[in-house]
Amino acid sequence: MKLFYVYIVECSDKSYYTGFTSNLDKRIVEHNVGTHDNAYTLKRRPVILKWTEQFTDLNPAIAVEKQIKGWSHKKKRHL
C-alpha cells in the first residue's frame, strides 16, 4: 500500500510551507539541502517539520494540501 503525506514546515524566516509527498523523510532532506532551484524554501533554510498527516488515498491528500495552503499563517501555526 502506498502512503501519501501532507506536511507543514516552518522556514527560517518563520513562514510556513505546505507540501505533499509520498516520501516524507526524503522530501524534508530535499528542502534542507536545496535540491530544487525554484523551491519556496530554497532561501528560507533550514526548515523544521511542524505537522504531518498520512493518507492511503491520493485524492484526499491533495484536497487537504489545497485546503491548508489557503489558511492564514495563524491558523497553520495553531494546527
N, CA, C and O atoms as CSV, one atom per row, in Angstrom:
chain,resi,resn,atom,element,x,y,z
A,1,MET,N,N,0.848,-1.180,0.000
A,1,MET,CA,C,0.000,0.000,0.000
A,1,MET,C,C,0.894,1.244,0.000
A,1,MET,O,O,1.812,1.365,0.811
A,2,LYS,N,N,0.613,2.141,-0.904
A,2,LYS,CA,C,1.374,3.394,-0.999
A,2,LYS,C,C,0.787,4.415,-0.024
A,2,LYS,O,O,-0.429,4.528,0.133
A,3,LEU,N,N,1.683,5.149,0.622
A,3,LEU,CA,C,1.261,6.187,1.566
A,3,LEU,C,C,1.605,7.561,1.008
A,3,LEU,O,O,2.578,7.724,0.272
A,4,PHE,N,N,0.794,8.535,1.369
A,4,PHE,CA,C,0.981,9.922,0.957
A,4,PHE,C,C,0.948,10.787,2.207
A,4,PHE,O,O,0.260,10.474,3.179
A,5,TYR,N,N,1.696,11.873,2.167
A,5,TYR,CA,C,1.808,12.754,3.325
A,5,TYR,C,C,1.569,14.202,2.922
A,5,TYR,O,O,2.080,14.672,1.905
A,6,VAL,N,N,0.796,14.889,3.724
A,6,VAL,CA,C,0.681,16.336,3.643
A,6,VAL,C,C,1.455,16.844,4.855
A,6,VAL,O,O,1.339,16.296,5.951
A,7,TYR,N,N,2.243,17.891,4.647
A,7,TYR,CA,C,3.109,18.346,5.729
A,7,TYR,C,C,3.222,19.867,5.731
A,7,TYR,O,O,2.986,20.537,4.726
A,8,ILE,N,N,3.589,20.376,6.889
A,8,ILE,CA,C,3.895,21.796,7.038
A,8,ILE,C,C,5.285,21.891,7.650
A,8,ILE,O,O,5.585,21.251,8.658
A,9,VAL,N,N,6.126,22.703,7.021
A,9,VAL,CA,C,7.433,23.008,7.602
A,9,VAL,C,C,7.473,24.488,7.943
A,9,VAL,O,O,6.863,25.318,7.269
A,10,GLU,N,N,8.197,24.795,8.995
A,10,GLU,CA,C,8.452,26.187,9.348
A,10,GLU,C,C,9.821,26.550,8.804
A,10,GLU,O,O,10.807,25.855,9.052
A,11,CYS,N,N,9.871,27.628,8.070
A,11,CYS,CA,C,11.120,28.084,7.459
A,11,CYS,C,C,11.888,28.980,8.430
A,11,CYS,O,O,11.350,29.413,9.449
A,12,SER,N,N,13.135,29.248,8.105
A,12,SER,CA,C,13.985,30.063,8.979
A,12,SER,C,C,13.452,31.478,9.169
A,12,SER,O,O,13.768,32.127,10.165
A,13,ASP,N,N,12.641,31.968,8.218
A,13,ASP,CA,C,12.055,33.303,8.353
A,13,ASP,C,C,10.697,33.271,9.054
A,13,ASP,O,O,9.972,34.267,9.071
A,14,LYS,N,N,10.361,32.112,9.635
A,14,LYS,CA,C,9.115,31.879,10.380
A,14,LYS,C,C,7.883,31.760,9.485
A,14,LYS,O,O,6.763,31.709,9.994
A,15,SER,N,N,8.060,31.717,8.180
A,15,SER,CA,C,6.932,31.447,7.290
A,15,SER,C,C,6.705,29.936,7.261
A,15,SER,O,O,7.550,29.157,7.701
A,16,TYR,N,N,5.552,29.543,6.737
A,16,TYR,CA,C,5.213,28.128,6.641
A,16,TYR,C,C,5.103,27.726,5.181
A,16,TYR,O,O,4.660,28.496,4.329
A,17,TYR,N,N,5.518,26.500,4.922
A,17,TYR,CA,C,5.358,25.916,3.591
A,17,TYR,C,C,4.574,24.620,3.760
A,17,TYR,O,O,4.911,23.792,4.606
A,18,THR,N,N,3.543,24.447,2.965
A,18,THR,CA,C,2.731,23.243,2.990
A,18,THR,C,C,3.013,22.446,1.731
A,18,THR,O,O,3.032,22.996,0.630
A,19,GLY,N,N,3.227,21.169,1.893
A,19,GLY,CA,C,3.547,20.335,0.746
A,19,GLY,C,C,2.902,18.969,0.820
A,19,GLY,O,O,2.202,18.636,1.777
A,20,PHE,N,N,3.155,18.192,-0.210
A,20,PHE,CA,C,2.589,16.872,-0.388
A,20,PHE,C,C,3.686,15.969,-0.943
A,20,PHE,O,O,4.431,16.390,-1.827
A,21,THR,N,N,3.800,14.754,-0.452
A,21,THR,CA,C,4.836,13.838,-0.922
A,21,THR,C,C,4.458,12.395,-0.608
A,21,THR,O,O,3.573,12.133,0.207
A,22,SER,N,N,5.133,11.480,-1.258
A,22,SER,CA,C,4.979,10.062,-0.920
A,22,SER,C,C,6.192,9.553,-0.141
A,22,SER,O,O,6.225,8.394,0.273
A,23,ASN,N,N,7.187,10.420,0.056
A,23,ASN,CA,C,8.373,10.043,0.824
A,23,ASN,C,C,8.758,11.239,1.708
A,23,ASN,O,O,9.545,12.097,1.306
A,24,LEU,N,N,8.201,11.274,2.889
A,24,LEU,CA,C,8.345,12.439,3.761
A,24,LEU,C,C,9.798,12.693,4.177
A,24,LEU,O,O,10.273,13.827,4.107
A,25,ASP,N,N,10.489,11.662,4.600
A,25,ASP,CA,C,11.879,11.853,5.049
A,25,ASP,C,C,12.740,12.430,3.930
A,25,ASP,O,O,13.500,13.374,4.144
A,26,LYS,N,N,12.615,11.861,2.749
A,26,LYS,CA,C,13.393,12.339,1.601
A,26,LYS,C,C,13.048,13.789,1.269
A,26,LYS,O,O,13.935,14.586,0.964
A,27,ARG,N,N,11.773,14.125,1.327
A,27,ARG,CA,C,11.343,15.479,0.952
A,27,ARG,C,C,11.860,16.526,1.936
A,27,ARG,O,O,12.248,17.618,1.520
A,28,ILE,N,N,11.872,16.218,3.218
A,28,ILE,CA,C,12.390,17.168,4.200
A,28,ILE,C,C,13.888,17.388,3.972
A,28,ILE,O,O,14.369,18.518,4.059
A,29,VAL,N,N,14.615,16.325,3.684
A,29,VAL,CA,C,16.037,16.456,3.368
A,29,VAL,C,C,16.218,17.329,2.129
A,29,VAL,O,O,17.090,18.197,2.105
A,30,GLU,N,N,15.405,17.105,1.108
A,30,GLU,CA,C,15.493,17.913,-0.120
A,30,GLU,C,C,15.282,19.390,0.179
A,30,GLU,O,O,15.995,20.239,-0.356
A,31,HIS,N,N,14.311,19.702,1.027
A,31,HIS,CA,C,14.085,21.103,1.411
A,31,HIS,C,C,15.344,21.682,2.054
A,31,HIS,O,O,15.746,22.805,1.747
A,32,ASN,N,N,15.955,20.919,2.934
A,32,ASN,CA,C,17.084,21.443,3.704
A,32,ASN,C,C,18.397,21.491,2.942
A,32,ASN,O,O,19.274,22.280,3.296
A,33,VAL,N,N,18.562,20.686,1.919
A,33,VAL,CA,C,19.798,20.762,1.129
A,33,VAL,C,C,19.630,21.632,-0.109
A,33,VAL,O,O,20.611,21.941,-0.785
A,34,GLY,N,N,18.403,22.028,-0.412
A,34,GLY,CA,C,18.166,22.911,-1.558
A,34,GLY,C,C,18.189,22.193,-2.885
A,34,GLY,O,O,18.736,22.711,-3.858
A,35,THR,N,N,17.608,21.015,-2.945
A,35,THR,CA,C,17.602,20.183,-4.155
A,35,THR,C,C,16.942,20.876,-5.343
A,35,THR,O,O,17.412,20.748,-6.474
A,36,HIS,N,N,15.869,21.601,-5.098
A,36,HIS,CA,C,15.094,22.203,-6.188
A,36,HIS,C,C,15.364,23.714,-6.257
A,36,HIS,O,O,15.087,24.449,-5.309
A,37,ASP,N,N,15.900,24.153,-7.381
A,37,ASP,CA,C,16.332,25.550,-7.551
A,37,ASP,C,C,15.203,26.575,-7.454
A,37,ASP,O,O,15.447,27.729,-7.102
A,38,ASN,N,N,13.982,26.170,-7.761
A,38,ASN,CA,C,12.875,27.130,-7.759
A,38,ASN,C,C,11.947,26.952,-6.548
A,38,ASN,O,O,10.834,27.479,-6.541
A,39,ALA,N,N,12.390,26.226,-5.542
A,39,ALA,CA,C,11.554,25.944,-4.379
A,39,ALA,C,C,11.392,27.170,-3.479
A,39,ALA,O,O,12.325,27.957,-3.317
A,40,TYR,N,N,10.222,27.322,-2.905
A,40,TYR,CA,C,9.939,28.403,-1.959
A,40,TYR,C,C,10.927,28.372,-0.792
A,40,TYR,O,O,11.358,29.417,-0.305
A,41,THR,N,N,11.277,27.177,-0.358
A,41,THR,CA,C,12.121,27.033,0.830
A,41,THR,C,C,13.612,27.232,0.558
A,41,THR,O,O,14.395,27.280,1.507
A,42,LEU,N,N,14.023,27.347,-0.680
A,42,LEU,CA,C,15.446,27.402,-1.022
A,42,LEU,C,C,16.195,28.478,-0.234
A,42,LEU,O,O,17.266,28.211,0.311
A,43,LYS,N,N,15.650,29.668,-0.172
A,43,LYS,CA,C,16.319,30.773,0.529
A,43,LYS,C,C,15.800,30.953,1.948
A,43,LYS,O,O,16.070,31.966,2.592
A,44,ARG,N,N,15.058,29.969,2.430
A,44,ARG,CA,C,14.469,30.054,3.769
A,44,ARG,C,C,14.890,28.854,4.626
A,44,ARG,O,O,14.183,28.456,5.552
A,45,ARG,N,N,16.037,28.299,4.302
A,45,ARG,CA,C,16.537,27.133,5.033
A,45,ARG,C,C,17.259,27.570,6.302
A,45,ARG,O,O,17.781,28.682,6.376
A,46,PRO,N,N,17.288,26.686,7.299
A,46,PRO,CA,C,16.727,25.342,7.331
A,46,PRO,C,C,15.225,25.381,7.608
A,46,PRO,O,O,14.680,26.378,8.081
A,47,VAL,N,N,14.589,24.271,7.299
A,47,VAL,CA,C,13.164,24.119,7.599
A,47,VAL,C,C,13.017,23.063,8.687
A,47,VAL,O,O,13.845,22.162,8.824
A,48,ILE,N,N,11.944,23.198,9.451
A,48,ILE,CA,C,11.655,22.257,10.531
A,48,ILE,C,C,10.252,21.711,10.313
A,48,ILE,O,O,9.302,22.478,10.157
A,49,LEU,N,N,10.120,20.404,10.301
A,49,LEU,CA,C,8.814,19.772,10.148
A,49,LEU,C,C,7.971,20.084,11.381
A,49,LEU,O,O,8.380,19.811,12.509
A,50,LYS,N,N,6.789,20.661,11.153
A,50,LYS,CA,C,5.912,21.044,12.258
A,50,LYS,C,C,4.660,20.190,12.349
A,50,LYS,O,O,4.107,20.010,13.434
A,51,TRP,N,N,4.208,19.660,11.214
A,51,TRP,CA,C,2.954,18.904,11.200
A,51,TRP,C,C,2.934,17.993,9.986
A,51,TRP,O,O,3.464,18.336,8.929
A,52,THR,N,N,2.323,16.839,10.146
A,52,THR,CA,C,2.131,15.936,9.018
A,52,THR,C,C,0.883,15.094,9.235
A,52,THR,O,O,0.491,14.818,10.369
A,53,GLU,N,N,0.275,14.697,8.141
A,53,GLU,CA,C,-0.840,13.765,8.177
A,53,GLU,C,C,-0.627,12.752,7.071
A,53,GLU,O,O,-0.231,13.100,5.958
A,54,GLN,N,N,-0.892,11.499,7.387
A,54,GLN,CA,C,-0.673,10.394,6.457
A,54,GLN,C,C,-1.988,9.975,5.822
A,54,GLN,O,O,-3.029,9.960,6.479
A,55,PHE,N,N,-1.933,9.631,4.534
A,55,PHE,CA,C,-3.108,9.195,3.781
A,55,PHE,C,C,-2.781,7.933,2.998
A,55,PHE,O,O,-1.634,7.709,2.614
A,56,THR,N,N,-3.785,7.120,2.768
A,56,THR,CA,C,-3.616,5.946,1.911
A,56,THR,C,C,-4.219,6.176,0.540
A,56,THR,O,O,-4.062,5.349,-0.359
A,57,ASP,N,N,-4.908,7.294,0.373
A,57,ASP,CA,C,-5.547,7.637,-0.896
A,57,ASP,C,C,-5.043,9.005,-1.358
A,57,ASP,O,O,-5.017,9.962,-0.584
A,58,LEU,N,N,-4.651,9.081,-2.606
A,58,LEU,CA,C,-4.077,10.302,-3.175
A,58,LEU,C,C,-5.037,11.493,-3.154
A,58,LEU,O,O,-4.639,12.595,-2.777
A,59,ASN,N,N,-6.264,11.291,-3.543
A,59,ASN,CA,C,-7.196,12.423,-3.701
A,59,ASN,C,C,-7.488,13.176,-2.406
A,59,ASN,O,O,-7.460,14.407,-2.417
A,60,PRO,N,N,-7.766,12.504,-1.299
A,60,PRO,CA,C,-7.958,13.258,-0.053
A,60,PRO,C,C,-6.693,14.011,0.380
A,60,PRO,O,O,-6.775,15.106,0.936
A,61,ALA,N,N,-5.545,13.425,0.124
A,61,ALA,CA,C,-4.287,14.094,0.488
A,61,ALA,C,C,-4.141,15.400,-0.278
A,61,ALA,O,O,-3.793,16.427,0.305
A,62,ILE,N,N,-4.400,15.368,-1.561
A,62,ILE,CA,C,-4.308,16.573,-2.384
A,62,ILE,C,C,-5.331,17.611,-1.922
A,62,ILE,O,O,-5.032,18.805,-1.882
A,63,ALA,N,N,-6.530,17.161,-1.576
A,63,ALA,CA,C,-7.576,18.082,-1.112
A,63,ALA,C,C,-7.167,18.769,0.187
A,63,ALA,O,O,-7.380,19.971,0.345
A,64,VAL,N,N,-6.587,18.021,1.111
A,64,VAL,CA,C,-6.149,18.605,2.388
A,64,VAL,C,C,-5.009,19.593,2.151
A,64,VAL,O,O,-4.989,20.667,2.752
A,65,GLU,N,N,-4.062,19.242,1.284
A,65,GLU,CA,C,-2.964,20.163,0.980
A,65,GLU,C,C,-3.510,21.484,0.435
A,65,GLU,O,O,-3.096,22.556,0.877
A,66,LYS,N,N,-4.422,21.411,-0.508
A,66,LYS,CA,C,-5.000,22.633,-1.090
A,66,LYS,C,C,-5.743,23.447,-0.043
A,66,LYS,O,O,-5.662,24.675,-0.030
A,67,GLN,N,N,-6.465,22.764,0.831
A,67,GLN,CA,C,-7.209,23.458,1.886
A,67,GLN,C,C,-6.252,24.206,2.811
A,67,GLN,O,O,-6.466,25.381,3.109
A,68,ILE,N,N,-5.209,23.533,3.259
A,68,ILE,CA,C,-4.258,24.147,4.191
A,68,ILE,C,C,-3.521,25.308,3.537
A,68,ILE,O,O,-3.259,26.315,4.195
A,69,LYS,N,N,-3.185,25.191,2.267
A,69,LYS,CA,C,-2.486,26.277,1.580
A,69,LYS,C,C,-3.305,27.568,1.580
A,69,LYS,O,O,-2.744,28.657,1.463
A,70,GLY,N,N,-4.616,27.451,1.710
A,70,GLY,CA,C,-5.479,28.623,1.752
A,70,GLY,C,C,-5.631,29.228,3.138
A,70,GLY,O,O,-6.248,30.282,3.291
A,71,TRP,N,N,-5.082,28.580,4.134
A,71,TRP,CA,C,-5.216,29.047,5.512
A,71,TRP,C,C,-4.254,30.186,5.812
A,71,TRP,O,O,-3.241,30.365,5.136
A,72,SER,N,N,-4.592,30.944,6.836
A,72,SER,CA,C,-3.720,32.020,7.307
A,72,SER,C,C,-2.517,31.442,8.052
A,72,SER,O,O,-2.512,30.277,8.449
A,73,HIS,N,N,-1.510,32.278,8.227
A,73,HIS,CA,C,-0.316,31.897,8.989
A,73,HIS,C,C,-0.727,31.478,10.401
A,73,HIS,O,O,-0.230,30.482,10.927
A,74,LYS,N,N,-1.620,32.229,11.000
A,74,LYS,CA,C,-2.055,31.964,12.369
A,74,LYS,C,C,-2.745,30.602,12.482
A,74,LYS,O,O,-2.502,29.855,13.430
A,75,LYS,N,N,-3.589,30.289,11.531
A,75,LYS,CA,C,-4.305,29.015,11.564
A,75,LYS,C,C,-3.332,27.841,11.380
A,75,LYS,O,O,-3.480,26.807,12.031
A,76,LYS,N,N,-2.347,27.998,10.505
A,76,LYS,CA,C,-1.331,26.952,10.319
A,76,LYS,C,C,-0.520,26.776,11.586
A,76,LYS,O,O,-0.207,25.647,11.964
A,77,ARG,N,N,-0.176,27.859,12.244
A,77,ARG,CA,C,0.613,27.797,13.479
A,77,ARG,C,C,-0.136,27.033,14.562
A,77,ARG,O,O,0.474,26.290,15.331
A,78,HIS,N,N,-1.447,27.208,14.627
A,78,HIS,CA,C,-2.233,26.536,15.648
A,78,HIS,C,C,-2.507,25.063,15.335
A,78,HIS,O,O,-2.902,24.300,16.217
A,79,LEU,N,N,-2.302,24.676,14.109
A,79,LEU,CA,C,-2.504,23.280,13.729
A,79,LEU,C,C,-1.460,22.430,14.431
A,79,LEU,O,O,-1.438,21.211,14.259
